[in-house]
Amino acid sequence: MKVTPKKHLGQHFLTDSTISARIADSIQGHMGYKHLLEIGPGTGALTDFLLKGDKKITAIEIDNESIPFLHSRYKGQENLTIIHGDFLQTDLNTVEENLLGVTGNFPYNISSQIFFHILEYRDKVPEVVCMLQKEVAERMVGEKDNGILTILLHAWYSIEYLFTVPQYVFDPPPKVMSAVIRLKRNDRKKLGCNEKQFKALIKVAYHNRRKTLRNNLKSLNLPTEYLANEYFTKRAEELGVDEFVKLTNEIEELKRK
Ligand code: SAH
């Protein structure tokens, strides 16, 4: 049985088991979770090493061809459940009632969507250890200078860059370098402002990232005196989570008046 790598599914199979082992070893079990979800097991390059750990594994794979391959490879493997499906459409509450770690060599073409989906379950997912494009990984580590997804992730997770992975350990090799990062749920329980407004504000603030906040926030019809403040000569990429929380509250207050 063979699985032909498919470009549209972002399939680049790991061929170097030392990398798989390093990814698996980077999983710390933050907050003591017992169940790990692997996104995109492919042919099992990483799954093999996850199974050496002490956690129950659920692997979710979208590819029709991978599924029978995985079933035959892991026949009789008790602590592994293989699901044929799309992670982005998966309700994580149906996978596990309690805490659930997430890992994988992510399909790079949908990595942002994967993180947006994880964010919906942030109180359930204490840790994410994953491989993605190096450039994306580097951008995600810094809270500022990055756009909506990074700000949202940093609100709930601390993010560490772990190591870089070269192209030649994949079949087929991707065009770009890869990197492994780890996200750990921080102790923030509440955002401290209305979340919908927070997201809307970040979106507006980043509308044109080269422009000042004053310029981007014009569309919100705020009082001119408010935007006249020196503060609004900053650009969105100079602001972190807490500053966006504060701004969201201030703007809501102004709108209420
Ligand atoms: N873990 C394997 C494969 C990584 S390639 C390895 O390291 O060798 C990424 C994998 O994600 C592919 O197997 C691809 O089929 C799978 N995939 C792509 N989109 C997916 C989705 N929406 N849900 C689940 N799996 C997906």
Boltz pocket constraint, residues with backbone or C-beta under 6 A from the ligand:
constraints:
  - pocket:
      binder: B
      contacts: [[A, 9], [A, 10], [A, 11], [A, 12], [A, 13], [A, 14], [A, 39], [A, 40], [A, 41], [A, 42], [A, 43], [A, 44], [A, 45], [A, 46], [A, 47], [A, 60], [A, 61], [A, 62], [A, 63], [A, 66], [A, 85], [A, 86], [A, 87], [A, 88], [A, 104], [A, 105], [A, 106], [A, 107], [A, 110]]
      max_distance: 6.0
